[in-house]
Amino acid sequence: MDLIFLKLLNMSIAAGWLICVVLLLRPFLKKTPKRTLCVLWEIAAVRLVCPISLNAPFSLIPSSEVLDPHVVQYAQKPTVNTGVLFLNRTLNPLISQTFSPAPGASANPLHIWVYIAGIVWAIGAVLLLGYGVFRYIRLCDAVTSPFILGLLKPRTYLPSGISAMELRYVIAHEQAHLQRNDHWRKLLGYFLLSVYWFHPLVWAAYLLFCRDLELACDEHVIRGFDLAERKAYANALVSCGMQRRMVLACPLAFGEIDIKERVDTVLHYREPALWKTAAAAACCIVLAVCFLTDPPVSEFSGSRTGNDSEFIMEFQKLNTADSQELTLKAGDVLHAVIAVDDGRIAVTIRKGDEIARCNVL
């Protein structure tokens, strides 16, 4: 259980960087197609789902494994590797001091806490999934506003008293959800929320994802509408509005949220310019390439010589920061010092009065 939780924790931290970027980009993407934001949330979902990523030098994920399972279980001085030097130097002394095992201890304190956290995580995930199933069953007892419910055979539920004019737009909206497969998207979103319930950024992503699904669905329906039709559609939104608590009560159902924002968006809708659509697509591609990959991992092999104080390391791949260069020529003599600092390898190479330092991540 603890190894599963550690894997999910590391995956959630990596995905958290992507979620932060999407949150920062939202204000700049208001004039682009609304489906763009849905695509960005789907990229974040891929990061949360896929346990394996390719290593690439252009990755913007600082570290794909902040907590190493081996370090958690066996290290005498546990450390983390956030991929950010400042954070490592700030956190690691505190972590090492707090979680270093006492002499003769049978287990690392950090390992014990991670094991307990894994149990708490499993209980929370089961409760949240159970809550979703319970509200799914109970929702149809009282229909007060249009919504879709169901996965294999989704149905549209309508309250009584809807006029013929409103019914036209309500049906168009709900059918758009089905055409876009939003019922499957929302199921996956709630499942990921249940698995990563401990991560506040995942909660923010899920709530904004639900909002963006509705905005993208509205855009899908009103594309090609004139102003009179958009006003009629907006009136139907207001007339059939569902309070937000109903959507949170059954996370797998679709309902009306943020009516004021949606009405304003519908009434002021303009077809996005081609260059904005192209820029939004390019943004999605760049974020996918840079955040669905992991940073390169430093790899080395070591062998001990006849001298017990000497250990030879040969690096095949280096992921370095704070590096400098030395210009070498035949006959130059180099002096190298390799030390471990806060779980990182620091290499200092001196040639005469010239010094080059390199931190190997």
Number of C-alpha atoms within 10 A of each C-alpha: 13 18 15 11 20 21 16 18 20 20 22 23 21 26 24 21 16 24 24 13 13 20 15 11 14 12 9 9 18 12 15 21 21 21 18 20 25 21 18 25 22 17 23 25 20 14 23 23 15 10 11 12 13 10 14 15 12 13 19 18 20 20 22 24 19 20 18 18 16 10 16 24 16 15 18 15 20 28 26 22 22 23 16 12 16 9 12 20 18 11 15 20 14 13 16 18 12 13 20 19 20 11 7 6 9 8 13 20 18 22 22 15 13 19 18 13 16 20 13 13 20 15 11 17 19 13 13 17 16 13 15 21 14 13 17 17 11 11 15 12 7 8 13 16 18 24 24 20 21 15 15 8 6 12 14 15 16 17 12 10 8 16 10 9 12 19 16 13 21 21 16 17 22 22 17 18 23 17 11 14 12 20 21 15 18 19 17 16 23 21 18 19 23 23 20 22 17 16 14 11 19 24 18 14 21 19 15 15 21 22 19 19 21 23 23 19 23 24 22 19 19 19 13 12 13 11 14 10 14 22 15 14 26 23 16 20 24 14 13 22 18 21 15 13 11 18 18 16 16 20 23 25 22 25 25 21 21 14 17 12 11 20 21 11 17 22 18 10 17 14 12 12 12 10 10 14 17 12 14 22 16 12 15 18 14 12 19 20 15 17 24 25 22 23 22 20 18 13 12 12 9 10 9 11 10 7 7 7 7 10 11 11 13 10 11 10 11 14 14 15 13 10 12 10 11 12 7 10 7 5 6 9 10 12 10 12 10 14 12 11 12 20 17 17 15 17 16 16 18 15 15 10 5 11 15 15 19 18 20 18 22
